[in-house]
Amino acid sequence: MSRRVATFFDMKLYARGRSRAEGNTADFPAQPKSMSEIKQLVEELLDGGDNFLSRGQSDKADKYYIAHTDEVDGHWVLLINRCDPSAPDSVYSNPESKERTVNEKLPGQGSEYSAHLILNLKPVKGGEYYFCIIEASYGAGLGSSAITNYFAHVIRHCKKQKPLLFKIPNIDGSCDKKGQQNIVHLNHEVELHGHISDTFKTDLQSGALGGIELISYKTEGGKWDDAGFVKEKHRVIKLALEKNLIGDAVKTVTDVLRKAKTDGIAEMRVSFKDGSGSPNSALLSVDTGQLATDGRYLKRYYISSANNVSSASIEQVNHAIVKEVLKSLE
């Protein structure tokens, strides 16, 4: 039985107004739907029998769907299940009695795993971020990358089913031939920024700061050849650290983060050696100061044995597990 673990994030929702229609082209930042609005749309579609199925082109590709939703202690909880058709048939045996049973999958079936996505509907940090938790068993294939992609699919599916709710006026104020203001698509993107564990500060403080790199995407897409085939991805600014740098490493990193934010830098990579001399690094979001990717320093909470379920997949939101995770925040 795999141990279940909760990881902590801030979910950021982006939106852009986009259109490729002739005479009505657009690509501009826009106000995203609130999490409460998304919840309402999702619940309406679920009530109608939709399960927000996401699947690849291959018969062996993973399938994701919403198995159940509920509200627990003021949080919106989605039970997201992953079906893996490529998994082998399960085998159970009892060597003492020489019994062996093979459970053969039927066509379209696969091994299933479940994750709780626990969302706070109240925005934080400027209104575009929402505190969230992912709770799943180890090896479930339902980490931050999978959940980010799937939640983006959920919003796109809402747009597909209710397209009129995802239309906004073109920011340029242009009108069609009838004099009505041009309308464009409201497209959403999703990011997860991981909460930093206390271990990061401890290791940074007890070790030696090795390097800081600032990453900017302000000129992303810039052309570097005449044909336009070579485009800029990002720029990296390497900061020089004095060899005799002495002081609070955490404060140094915090000061650089503050300065980088005012300069429009997107991310900061910190390299250092911990107290034992082992090299480490962390990629931080300058906007939030949280982790831009998963890694060693992601904040985690391990579910107690009392609430650890025997199956990797469950059918409904497990209130005991969700409440235990939320209680860990107190």
DAVEN-V259855 format. One record per backbone hydrogen bond with DSSP energy under -1.0 kcal/mol. CO is the residue of the C=O (numbers start at 0). NH is the residue of the N-H. If there is no record, write none. Layout:
co=CO nh=NH
co=CO nh=NH
This chain:
co=2 nh=137
co=3 nh=302
co=4 nh=135
co=5 nh=300
co=6 nh=133
co=7 nh=194
co=8 nh=131
co=9 nh=192
co=10 nh=129
co=11 nh=190
co=13 nh=188
co=14 nh=29
co=15 nh=186
co=16 nh=27
co=17 nh=184
co=18 nh=25
co=20 nh=23
co=25 nh=18
co=27 nh=16
co=33 nh=37
co=34 nh=38
co=35 nh=39
co=36 nh=40
co=37 nh=41
co=38 nh=42
co=39 nh=43
co=40 nh=44
co=41 nh=45
co=42 nh=46
co=44 nh=49
co=45 nh=48
co=50 nh=65
co=53 nh=63
co=57 nh=60
co=62 nh=82
co=63 nh=53
co=64 nh=80
co=67 nh=78
co=69 nh=76
co=71 nh=74
co=74 nh=71
co=75 nh=118
co=76 nh=69
co=77 nh=116
co=78 nh=66
co=78 nh=67
co=79 nh=114
co=80 nh=64
co=81 nh=112
co=82 nh=62
co=83 nh=86
co=83 nh=110
co=89 nh=102
co=91 nh=100
co=93 nh=97
co=93 nh=98
co=98 nh=93
co=100 nh=91
co=105 nh=108
co=110 nh=83
co=112 nh=81
co=114 nh=79
co=115 nh=134
co=116 nh=77
co=117 nh=132
co=118 nh=75
co=123 nh=128
co=127 nh=12
co=128 nh=123
co=129 nh=10
co=130 nh=119
co=131 nh=8
co=132 nh=117
co=133 nh=6
co=134 nh=115
co=135 nh=4
co=136 nh=139
co=142 nh=146
co=143 nh=147
co=144 nh=148
co=145 nh=149
co=146 nh=150
co=147 nh=151
co=148 nh=152
co=149 nh=153
co=150 nh=154
co=151 nh=155
co=152 nh=156
co=153 nh=157
co=154 nh=158
co=155 nh=159
co=156 nh=160
co=157 nh=161
co=161 nh=164
co=162 nh=165
co=165 nh=185
co=167 nh=183
co=169 nh=172
co=173 nh=181
co=175 nh=178
co=179 nh=175
co=181 nh=169
co=183 nh=167
co=184 nh=17
co=186 nh=15
co=188 nh=13
co=190 nh=11
co=192 nh=9
co=193 nh=290
co=194 nh=298
co=196 nh=199
co=197 nh=201
co=198 nh=202
co=199 nh=203
co=200 nh=204
co=201 nh=205
co=207 nh=272
co=210 nh=270
co=211 nh=238
co=212 nh=268
co=213 nh=236
co=214 nh=265
co=214 nh=266
co=215 nh=234
co=216 nh=219
co=218 nh=221
co=221 nh=231
co=229 nh=223
co=231 nh=220
co=234 nh=215
co=236 nh=213
co=241 nh=244
co=247 nh=251
co=248 nh=252
co=249 nh=253
co=250 nh=254
co=251 nh=255
co=252 nh=256
co=253 nh=257
co=254 nh=258
co=255 nh=259
co=256 nh=260
co=257 nh=261
co=258 nh=262
co=259 nh=264
co=260 nh=263
co=265 nh=285
co=266 nh=214
co=267 nh=283
co=268 nh=212
co=269 nh=281
co=270 nh=209
co=270 nh=210
co=271 nh=279
co=272 nh=207
co=273 nh=276
co=277 nh=273
co=279 nh=271
co=281 nh=269
co=282 nh=291
co=283 nh=267
co=284 nh=288
co=289 nh=284
co=290 nh=193
co=294 nh=297
co=296 nh=196
co=298 nh=7
co=300 nh=5
co=303 nh=306
co=311 nh=113
co=317 nh=321
co=318 nh=322
co=319 nh=323
co=320 nh=324
co=321 nh=325
co=322 nh=326
co=323 nh=327
co=325 nh=328
co=326 nh=329
